[in-house]
Amino acid sequence: MFPFLLFLLILTPHFTHSLNQEGLFLQQVKKSLSDPSQYLSSWNERDDTPCNWTGINCNNSTHRVDSVVLSNLELQGPFPTLLCRLLSLSSLSLDNNYISGSLPVDISTCQNLKFLNLSVNNLVGHIPATLSQLPNLRTLDLSSNNFSGEIPASFGEFRQLETLNLENNLLNESIPISLGNISTLKVLDLAYNPFIPSPIPSQLGNVTNLEVLYLSGCRLIGPIPDSLGRLTRLKSLELTYNNLTGSIPSSITQLKSIVQIELYFNKLSGVLPSGLSNLTTLSRFDVSMNQLTGTIPDELCELELESLNLYENRFEGSVPEIITRSKKLYELKLFNNTLTGSLPSELGKNSPLQTIDISYNGFSGEIPKYLCEKGALTQLILMYNSFSGGIPESYGNCKSLYRVRLKQNNLSGSVPESLWGLPHVYLLELEDNSLSGNISRMISGSYNLSQLLISKNQFSGLIPEEIGSLNNLYQFSGSDNRLTGPIPESFVKLSELGTLDLSNNELIGKIPEGIQAWKKLNELNLANNSLYGEIPSEIGSLPVLNYLDLSGNHFFGKIPIELQNLKLNTLNLSNNWLSGDLPPHYANENYRNSFLGNPGLCGDLPDLCPSVGGGKKEENLWIFRSIFMLAGIVLIVGVVGFYWKYQTYKENKKGLAMSKWKSFHKLGFSEFEIMDCLNEGNVIGSGGSGKVYKVVLSNGSCGYIAPEYAYTLRVNEKSDIYSFGVVILELVTGKRAIDPEFGEKDLVKWVSTTIDQKGIDHVIDPALESKYKEEISKILDIGLLCTGLLPINRPAMRKVVKLLQEAGAGSKSKRVHNDGKLSPHYQEDASDQGGIV
């Protein structure tokens, strides 16, 4: 009997569970997509239902699929229309994948969809007008794709839509007025699309349920419509990075629910409207980078603000005293205005200030002592004002500080001793004041310090050995003080040191032994001290040194032949006691001024060595000095006259040929080195102009990758534009894309911040002829435009070509700001836009 049953069992087919119809649809979806990371491996066709599969949720009662969430799974392929066969599907999320192609018009068959998120994909083409046929849709998020064309006018037919997010696409028509018909809409985000320049539709004022209106970077023009004042439920209004003009309408004071107003980077003018005291819920107010005038209203400062940004405008007058009552203010940025008077003495006493940046104004009086009262202050930036008196002792206890920038004021007295040793400060900038006293040995506690900038003060005494323990120190500028004693031996431990400038002090002794450890040193300036001894041959082993000035000291002996190993832009060993022959590389007329004033120095340069007869020599030297002084006077007069004639000439003739520019940068590589790297193994991408290769040169060089490459591997023409912009900046500045001089910055950020802080003359390569400054400035602006932080703001290559062709004519363009606050995305430090490192 048993063998018979066994026989039947073998012959009888196994009972198998069959996958239901919805599971079969999903299996077809799986086959239509590439799943390189095997995230969909749990989609087993032997299961009864798909309800336990990754990303699949079913209704508890009907057991039908009502939600598909396949976010961040690296899925590739076209939009899977089969998902619309899931009749109960109400929520679909395919965001942060590589879904490509166009969005099919039959997506309208997903009739029960309430939530659709296809953001951060590679979808192209037009947005289907049929989306408005989804009767239950409440959220539509198509942001961060490559949709082009128009926003369908049919979108005005949505009856339940609450969120519409089309941010960061390539939509290039105007914003349709029909959006004003979506009465249920709460969030409208159309930011960072290249719409044709057009005004804000006044019909948007009809969407009275709107809570968030985000139209930044939409190429909007004209005034802000009065009708927006009807949006009484609005909490966030962001119209940044546009070309809006006119004054801020008084109707904006009717936004009784508003929490955030962001209007920065426009061309708004006039004074701030009266009635701002009505905005009792306002927390963040930013109208920076406009052309606003007048004073800062008291009624604005009496609000419970958390953040107040008014920088880069034309505000005048003083800061209202009433701002000291704020209990929430953590950010105050007023730099680059014409504000005057004293800061309120109790500013910060009642509020948890984290950042205060009021640089580039005309403030005077003493620095308020309460700015760090709550122990939260991270950035104290007061430079380029007229503050006087001493630095308050209270800041020595402000352990939260990261950046201290008090440059170019009228400060005097000693620096609080404990301020030298704050543990988190990485930038301490006290230059151009009248501060005195010693550098405290407590500086050893400032272990995070990267830049110590104390030049042009009256500091005296020994340089403490403890500075040598600051492992992160990159720049020490202590020139034009009264520092005495030797350079501490401990300095050779500063392996990160990029700049050491101790010129114009009263230092004595020798250069410490062991300086070959300064592998990142870019600038060494010890001029005009009383240093002596032989110049160490180890200097020749510093691989990136390009600025060396040891002039005006008492160095003796021969010039080390190892200096020939350096690629110096500046070499000055004049006015010492050096002797012997010049190294062959420097024995030519180009370096004559580098060796003047060394009595025993010989070489192949005529008249460099002293002739017999000391008395006659001294007489001739006096005569030569007189001649040089006279020549200097003549030069100054000539320059003044030339400048006057140049201004007249410039008005009569524009567009000088750019082909006459001259640059004298020595190439650090050969064509053979490039050719050896042009193989398939070094291909890192391809664009409209061909393949892109990674070429690592023998000098170690190889930032031009656009910044978006840090968060997405999907690069396009705009990434190529960025790379081209970096090349332009290299040509204009004469600097590499990454240089130790920039610290943690790259060339793009260095150019932007240096222009704002010091002016354009400090970034243009001095080897370029100054008579073409206007054309050079325009080329520089084009480079900055190409290297914009947001890809969508960079011009197309055909536009770049046109701009370059037009660079020789027309008026100067407005200086381009690369960095900027991209709320609600990552925020760059606004002070870095305003000329602040």
Residue pairs with C-beta under 8 A, 6 or more apart in sequence:
16 46
17 46
17 47
17 48
18 48
19 27
19 45
19 46
19 47
19 48
19 49
19 50
20 48
20 49
20 50
22 49
22 50
22 64
22 65
22 85
22 86
23 45
23 47
23 48
23 49
23 50
25 82
25 83
25 85
25 86
26 43
26 50
26 53
26 56
26 65
26 86
27 43
27 45
28 82
29 80
29 82
29 83
30 40
30 43
32 77
32 78
32 80
32 82
33 40
33 75
33 76
33 77
33 80
34 75
34 76
34 77
35 41
35 73
35 74
35 75
36 74
36 76
37 73
37 74
39 54
39 70
39 73
39 74
39 75
40 53
40 54
40 55
40 73
40 75
42 52
42 53
42 54
43 50
43 53
43 54
44 53
47 53
49 58
49 63
50 56
50 58
50 65
51 57
51 58
51 63
51 65
54 70
55 68
55 69
55 70
55 71
55 73
56 65
56 67
56 68
57 65
57 66
57 67
57 68
57 69
58 64
58 65
58 66
59 66
59 88
62 88
64 86
64 87
64 88
65 86
65 88
65 89
66 88
66 89
66 90
66 91
67 89
67 90
67 91
67 92
68 83
68 86
68 89
68 91
68 92
68 93
68 94
69 91
69 93
70 93
70 94
70 97
71 93
71 94
71 95
71 96
71 97
71 117
72 95
72 96
72 97
73 97
74 97
74 98
75 94
75 97
75 98
75 99
76 97
76 98
76 99
76 100
77 98
77 99
77 100
78 99
78 100
78 101
79 94
79 99
79 101
79 103
79 104
79 107
79 118
79 123
81 104
81 106
81 107
81 109
83 89
83 92
83 110
84 106
84 107
84 109
84 110
87 112
88 112
89 110
89 112
89 113
90 112
90 113
90 114
90 115
90 136
91 113
91 114
91 115
92 110
92 113
92 115
92 116
92 117
93 115
93 117
94 117
94 118
94 121
95 117
95 118
95 119
95 120
95 121
95 141
96 119
96 120
96 121
97 120
97 121
98 121
98 122
98 714
99 118
99 121
99 122
99 123
100 121
100 122
100 123
100 124
101 123
101 124
101 125
102 123
102 124
102 125
102 126
103 118
103 123
103 125
103 127
103 128
103 142
103 147
104 128
105 128
105 129
105 130
106 130
107 128
107 130
107 131
107 134
108 128
108 130
108 131
108 133
108 134
110 116
110 134
111 134
111 135
111 136
112 136
113 134
113 136
113 137
114 136
114 137
114 138
114 139
115 137
115 138
115 139
116 134
116 137
116 139
116 140
116 141
117 139
117 141
118 141
118 142
118 145
119 141
119 142
119 143
119 144
119 145
119 165
120 143
120 144
120 145
121 144
121 145
122 145
122 146
122 714
123 142
123 145
123 146
123 147
124 145
124 146
124 147
124 148
125 147
125 148
125 149
126 147
126 148
126 149
126 150
127 142
127 147
127 149
127 150
127 151
127 152
127 166
127 171
128 152
129 152
129 153
129 154
129 155
130 154
131 137
131 140
131 152
131 155
132 152
132 154
132 155
132 156
132 157
132 158
135 159
135 160
136 160
137 158
137 160
137 161
138 160
138 161
138 162
138 163
139 161
139 162
139 163
140 161
140 163
140 164
140 165
141 163
141 165
142 165
142 166
142 169
143 165
143 166
143 167
143 168
143 169
143 189
144 167
144 168
144 169
145 168
145 169
146 169
146 170
147 166
147 169
147 170
147 171
148 169
148 170
148 171
148 172
149 171
149 172
149 173
150 171
150 173
150 174
150 176
151 166
151 171
151 173
151 175
151 176
151 179
151 190
152 176
153 176
153 178
154 178
155 161
155 164
155 176
155 178
155 179
155 182
156 176
156 178
156 179
156 180
156 181
156 182
157 181
158 164
158 182
158 184
158 185
159 184
160 184
161 182
161 184
161 185
162 184
162 185
162 186
162 187
163 185
163 186
163 187
163 189
164 179
164 182
164 185
164 187
164 188
164 189
164 190
165 187
165 189
166 189
166 190
166 193
167 189
167 190
167 191
167 192
167 193
167 214
168 191
168 192
168 193
168 792
169 193
170 193
170 194
170 792
171 190
171 193
171 194
171 195
172 193
172 194
172 195
172 196
173 195
173 196
174 195
174 196
174 198
175 190
175 195
175 198
175 200
175 201
175 215
175 218
176 201
177 201
177 203
178 203
179 185
179 188
179 201
179 203
179 204
179 207
180 201
180 203
180 204
180 205
180 206
180 207
181 203
181 206
182 207
183 206
183 207
183 208
183 209
184 209
185 207
185 209
185 210
186 209
186 210
186 211
186 212
187 210
187 211
187 212
187 214
188 204
188 207
188 210
188 212
188 213
188 214
188 215
189 212
189 214
190 214
190 215
190 218
191 214
191 215
191 216
191 217
191 218
191 238
192 216
192 217
192 218
192 241
192 790
192 792
192 793
193 217
193 218
193 792
194 219
194 792
195 218
195 219
195 220
196 219
197 219
197 220
197 221
197 243
198 219
198 220
198 221
198 222
199 220
199 221
199 222
199 223
199 225
200 215
200 220
200 222
200 224
200 225
200 228
200 239
200 244
201 225
202 225
202 226
202 227
203 227
204 210
204 213
204 225
204 227
204 228
204 231
205 225
205 226
205 227
205 228
205 229
205 230
205 231
206 227
206 230
207 231
208 230
208 231
208 232
208 233
209 233
210 231
210 233
210 234
211 233
211 234
211 235
211 236
211 257
212 234
212 235
212 236
213 228
213 231
213 234
213 236
213 237
213 238
213 239
214 236
214 238
214 824
215 238
215 239
215 242
216 238
216 239
216 240
216 241
216 242
216 262
216 822
216 823
217 240
217 241
217 242
217 790
217 792
217 793
218 242
219 242
219 243
220 239
220 242
220 243
220 244
221 242
221 243
221 244
221 245
222 244
222 245
222 246
223 244
223 245
223 246
223 247
223 249
224 239
224 244
224 246
224 248
224 249
224 252
224 263
224 268
225 249
226 249
226 251
227 251
228 234
228 237
228 249
228 251
228 252
228 255
229 249
229 251
229 252
229 253
229 254
229 255
230 251
230 254
231 237
231 255
232 254
232 255
232 256
232 257
233 257
234 255
234 257
234 258
235 257
235 258
235 259
235 260
235 281
236 258
236 259
236 260
236 262
237 252
237 255
237 258
237 260
237 261
237 262
237 263
238 260
238 262
238 823
238 824
239 262
239 263
239 266
240 262
240 263
240 264
240 265
240 266
240 286
240 821
240 823
241 264
241 265
241 266
241 793
241 820
242 265
242 266
243 266
243 267
244 263
244 266
244 267
244 268
245 266
245 267
245 268
245 269
246 268
246 269
246 270
247 268
247 269
247 270
247 271
247 273
248 263
248 268
248 270
248 272
248 273
248 287
248 292
249 273
250 273
250 274
250 275
252 261
252 273
253 273
253 274
253 275
253 276
253 278
253 279
254 278
255 261
255 279
256 278
256 279
256 280
256 281
257 281
258 279
258 281
258 282
259 281
259 282
259 283
259 284
260 282
260 283
260 284
260 285
260 823
261 279
261 282
261 284
261 285
261 286
261 287
262 284
262 286
262 823
263 286
263 287
263 290
264 286
264 287
264 288
264 289
264 290
264 309
264 820
264 821
265 288
265 289
265 290
265 817
265 820
266 289
266 290
267 290
267 291
268 287
268 290
268 291
268 292
269 290
269 291
269 292
269 293
270 292
270 293
270 294
271 292
271 293
271 294
271 295
272 287
272 292
272 294
272 296
272 297
272 300
274 297
274 299
275 299
276 282
276 297
276 299
276 300
276 303
277 299
277 300
277 302
277 303
279 303
280 303
282 303
282 305
283 304
283 305
283 306
283 307
283 328
284 305
284 306
284 307
285 300
285 303
285 305
285 307
285 308
285 309
286 307
286 308
286 309
286 821
286 823
287 309
287 310
287 313
288 309
288 310
288 311
288 312
288 313
288 333
288 830
289 311
289 312
289 313
289 817
289 820
289 833
290 312
290 313
291 313
291 314
292 310
292 313
292 314
292 315
293 313
293 314
293 315
293 316
294 315
294 316
294 317
295 315
295 316
295 317
295 318
296 310
296 315
296 317
296 319
296 320
296 334
296 339
297 320
298 320
298 322
300 308
301 308
301 319
301 320
301 322
301 323
301 326
302 320
302 322
302 323
302 325
303 326
304 326
304 327
304 328
305 326
305 328
305 329
306 328
306 329
306 330
306 331
307 329
307 330
307 331
307 332
308 323
308 329
308 331
308 332
308 333
308 334
309 331
309 333
309 830
310 333
310 334
310 337
311 333
311 334
311 335
311 336
311 337
311 357
311 830
311 834
312 335
312 336
312 337
312 833
312 834
313 336
313 337
314 337
314 338
315 334
315 337
315 338
315 339
316 337
316 338
316 339
316 340
317 339
317 340
317 341
318 339
318 340
318 341
318 342
319 334
319 339
319 341
319 343
319 344
319 347
320 344
321 344
323 329
323 332
323 344
323 347
324 344
324 346
324 347
324 348
324 349
324 350
324 351
325 350
326 350
326 351
327 350
327 351
328 351
328 352
329 351
329 352
329 353
330 351
330 352
330 353
330 354
330 355
330 376
331 353
331 354
331 355
332 353
332 355
332 356
332 357
332 358
333 355
333 356
333 357
333 358
333 830
333 831
333 834
334 357
334 358
334 361
335 357
335 358
335 359
335 360
335 361
335 381
335 831
335 834
335 835
335 836
336 359
336 360
336 361
336 756
336 834
336 835
337 360
337 361
338 361
338 362
339 358
339 361
339 362
339 363
340 361
340 362
340 363
340 364
341 363
341 364
341 365
342 363
342 364
342 365
342 366
343 358
343 363
343 365
343 367
343 368
344 368
345 366
345 368
345 369
345 370
346 368
346 370
347 353
347 356
347 368
347 370
347 371
348 356
348 368
348 370
348 371
348 372
348 373
348 374
348 377
349 370
349 373
350 373
351 374
352 374
352 376
353 371
353 372
353 374
353 376
353 377
354 376
354 377
354 378
354 379
354 400
355 377
355 378
355 379
355 381
355 831
356 371
356 377
356 379
356 380
356 381
356 382
357 379
357 381
357 830
357 831
357 834
357 836
358 381
358 382
358 385
359 381
359 382
359 383
359 384
359 385
359 405
359 831
359 834
359 835
359 836
360 383
360 384
360 385
360 834
360 835
361 384
361 385
362 385
362 386
363 382
363 385
363 386
363 387
364 385
364 386
364 387
364 388
365 387
365 388
365 389
366 387
366 388
366 389
366 390
366 392
367 382
367 387
367 389
367 391
367 392
367 406
367 411
368 392
369 392
369 393
369 394
369 395
370 394
371 377
371 380
371 395
372 380
372 394
372 395
372 397
372 398
372 400
372 401
373 394
375 398
375 399
375 400
376 400
377 398
377 400
377 401
378 400
378 401
378 402
378 403
378 424
379 401
379 402
379 403
379 829
379 831
380 395
380 398
380 401
380 403
380 404
380 405
380 406
381 403
381 405
381 831
381 836
382 405
382 406
382 409
383 405
383 406
383 407
383 408
383 409
383 429
383 836
384 407
384 408
384 409
385 408
385 409
386 409
386 410
387 406
387 409
387 410
387 411
388 409
388 410
388 411
388 412
389 411
389 412
389 413
390 411
390 412
390 413
390 414
391 406
391 411
391 413
391 415
391 416
391 419
391 435
392 416
393 416
395 401
395 404
395 416
395 419
396 416
396 417
396 418
396 419
396 422
397 418
398 422
399 422
399 423
399 424
400 424
401 422
401 424
401 425
402 424
402 425
402 426
402 427
403 425
403 426
403 427
404 419
404 422
404 425
404 427
404 428
404 429
404 430
405 427
405 429
405 836
405 837
406 429
406 430
406 433
407 429
407 430
407 431
407 432
407 433
407 453
408 431
408 432
408 433
409 432
409 433
410 433
410 434
411 430
411 433
411 434
411 435
412 433
412 434
412 435
412 436
413 435
413 436
413 437
414 435
414 436
414 437
414 438
415 430
415 435
415 437
415 440
417 440
417 442
418 440
418 442
420 428
420 439
420 440
420 442
420 443
420 445
420 446
421 440
421 442
421 443
421 444
421 445
421 446
422 445
422 446
423 445
423 446
423 447
423 448
424 448
425 446
425 448
425 449
426 448
426 449
426 450
426 451
426 472
427 449
427 450
427 451
427 453
427 837
428 446
428 449
428 451
428 452
428 453
428 454
429 451
429 453
429 837
430 453
430 454
430 457
431 453
431 454
431 455
431 456
431 457
431 477
432 455
432 456
432 457
433 456
433 457
434 457
434 458
435 454
435 457
435 458
435 459
436 457
436 458
436 459
436 460
437 459
437 460
437 461
438 459
438 460
438 461
438 462
438 464
439 454
439 459
439 461
439 463
439 464
439 467
439 478
439 483
440 464
441 464
441 465
441 466
442 466
443 449
443 452
443 464
443 466
443 467
443 470
444 464
444 466
444 469
444 470
446 470
447 469
447 470
447 471
447 472
448 472
449 470
449 472
449 473
450 472
450 473
450 474
450 475
450 496
450 743
450 744
451 473
451 474
451 475
451 743
451 837
452 467
452 470
452 473
452 475
452 476
452 477
452 478
453 475
453 477
454 477
454 478
454 481
455 477
455 478
455 479
455 480
455 481
455 501
456 479
456 480
456 481
457 480
457 481
458 481
458 482
459 478
459 481
459 482
459 483
460 481
460 482
460 483
460 484
461 483
461 484
461 485
462 483
462 484
462 485
463 478
463 483
463 485
463 487
463 488
463 502
463 507
464 488
465 488
465 489
465 490
466 490
467 473
467 476
467 488
467 490
467 491
467 494
468 488
468 489
468 490
468 491
468 492
468 493
468 494
469 490
469 493
470 494
471 493
471 494
471 495
471 496
472 496
473 494
473 496
473 497
474 496
474 497
474 498
474 499
474 520
474 740
474 743
475 497
475 498
475 499
475 743
476 497
476 499
476 500
476 501
476 502
477 499
477 501
478 501
478 502
478 505
479 501
479 502
479 503
479 504
479 505
479 525
480 503
480 504
480 505
481 504
481 505
482 505
482 506
483 502
483 505
483 506
483 507
484 505
484 506
484 507
484 508
485 507
485 508
485 509
486 507
486 508
486 509
486 510
486 512
487 502
487 507
487 509
487 511
487 512
487 526
487 531
488 512
489 512
489 513
489 514
491 497
491 500
491 512
492 512
492 513
492 514
492 515
492 517
492 518
493 517
494 517
494 518
495 517
495 518
495 519
495 520
496 520
497 518
497 520
497 521
498 520
498 521
498 522
498 523
498 740
498 741
498 743
499 521
499 522
499 523
499 741
500 518
500 521
500 523
500 524
500 525
500 526
501 523
501 525
502 525
502 526
502 529
503 525
503 526
503 527
503 528
503 529
503 549
504 527
504 528
504 529
505 528
505 529
506 529
506 530
507 526
507 529
507 530
507 531
508 529
508 530
508 531
508 532
509 531
509 532
509 533
510 531
510 532
510 533
511 526
511 531
511 533
511 535
511 536
513 536
513 538
514 538
515 521
515 536
515 538
515 539
515 542
516 538
516 541
516 542
518 542
519 542
519 543
519 544
520 544
520 740
521 542
521 544
521 545
521 740
522 544
522 545
522 546
522 547
522 739
522 740
522 741
523 545
523 546
523 547
523 741
524 539
524 542
524 545
524 547
524 548
524 549
524 550
525 547
525 548
525 549
526 549
526 550
526 553
527 549
527 550
527 551
527 552
527 553
527 572
528 551
528 552
528 553
529 552
529 553
530 553
530 554
531 550
531 553
531 554
531 555
532 553
532 554
532 555
532 556
533 555
533 556
533 557
534 555
534 556
534 557
534 558
534 560
535 550
535 555
535 557
535 559
535 560
535 563
535 573
535 578
536 560
537 560
537 561
537 562
538 562
539 545
539 548
539 560
539 562
539 563
539 566
540 560
540 561
540 562
540 563
540 564
540 565
540 566
541 562
541 565
542 566
544 740
545 566
545 568
546 566
546 567
546 568
546 569
546 570
547 568
547 569
547 570
548 563
548 566
548 568
548 570
548 571
548 572
548 573
549 570
549 571
549 572
550 572
550 573
550 576
551 572
551 573
551 574
551 575
551 576
551 597
552 574
552 575
552 576
553 575
553 576
554 576
554 577
555 573
555 576
555 577
555 578
556 576
556 577
556 578
556 579
557 578
557 579
557 580
558 578
558 579
558 580
558 581
559 573
559 578
559 580
559 582
559 583
559 586
559 595
559 601
560 583
561 583
563 571
563 583
563 585
563 586
564 583
564 584
564 585
564 586
567 666
567 668
571 586
571 591
571 594
572 593
572 594
573 594
573 595
573 598
574 593
574 594
574 595
574 596
574 597
574 598
575 596
575 597
575 598
576 597
576 598
577 598
577 599
577 600
578 595
578 598
578 600
578 601
579 598
579 599
579 600
579 601
579 602
580 600
580 601
580 602
581 587
581 602
581 603
582 591
582 595
582 601
582 602
582 603
582 604
582 605
586 594
586 595
586 603
587 603
587 604
587 605
588 604
588 605
589 605
592 605
592 608
595 601
595 603
595 605
595 608
596 608
599 610
600 610
601 608
601 609
602 608
602 609
603 609
610 617
611 617
646 771
650 774
654 808
654 809
654 810
655 775
655 808
655 809
656 771
656 772
656 775
656 808
657 808
658 772
658 775
658 779
658 807
658 808
660 769
660 772
661 768
661 769
661 772
661 776
662 767
662 768
662 769
663 731
663 734
663 765
663 767
663 768
664 767
665 734
665 765
665 767
668 697
668 698
668 699
668 701
669 697
669 698
669 699
673 695
673 697
673 698
674 695
677 693
677 694
677 695
677 696
678 693
678 695
679 693
682 693
682 694
682 695
683 691
683 692
683 693
683 694
684 692
684 693
684 694
685 691
685 692
685 715
686 692
687 715
687 716
687 717
687 719
687 720
688 717
688 720
688 797
689 720
694 702
695 702
696 702
701 736
701 737
701 738
703 726
703 737
703 738
703 746
703 747
703 748
704 722
704 723
704 724
704 726
704 727
704 737
705 719
705 722
705 723
706 715
706 718
706 719
706 722
706 723
706 791
707 722
707 789
708 715
708 719
708 791
709 715
709 719
716 791
717 796
717 797
718 791
718 792
718 794
719 791
720 797
721 786
721 794
721 795
721 796
721 797
721 800
722 786
722 787
722 788
722 791
722 794
724 786
724 797
724 800
725 748
725 782
725 783
725 784
725 785
725 786
725 787
725 794
726 737
726 747
726 748
726 783
726 786
726 787
728 779
728 780
728 782
728 783
728 786
729 735
729 737
729 747
729 748
729 751
729 780
729 783
729 784
729 787
730 736
730 737
730 747
731 779
732 763
732 764
732 765
732 768
732 776
732 779
732 780
732 783
733 747
733 751
733 763
733 764
733 765
734 765
734 766
734 767
734 768
735 741
735 747
735 750
735 765
736 747
737 746
737 747
738 746
738 747
739 747
739 750
741 750
742 749
742 750
743 837
745 753
745 837
748 784
748 787
748 818
749 818
749 819
749 832
750 763
751 763
751 780
751 783
751 784
752 784
752 817
752 818
752 819
752 832
752 833
753 832
753 833
753 835
753 836
753 837
754 762
754 763
755 762
755 763
755 815
755 835
756 815
756 833
756 834
756 835
756 836
757 835
757 836
757 837
758 835
760 777
760 780
760 815
763 780
764 773
764 776
764 777
764 780
768 776
774 812
775 807
775 808
777 812
778 803
778 807
778 808
778 810
778 812
778 813
779 804
779 807
781 813
781 815
781 816
782 800
782 803
782 804
782 807
784 815
784 816
784 818
785 794
785 795
785 803
785 816
786 794
786 795
786 800
787 794
787 818
788 794
788 816
788 818
789 818
789 819
789 820
789 822
789 828
790 822
795 803
817 833
819 828
819 829
819 832
819 833
820 828
820 830
820 833
821 827
821 828
821 830
822 828
829 836
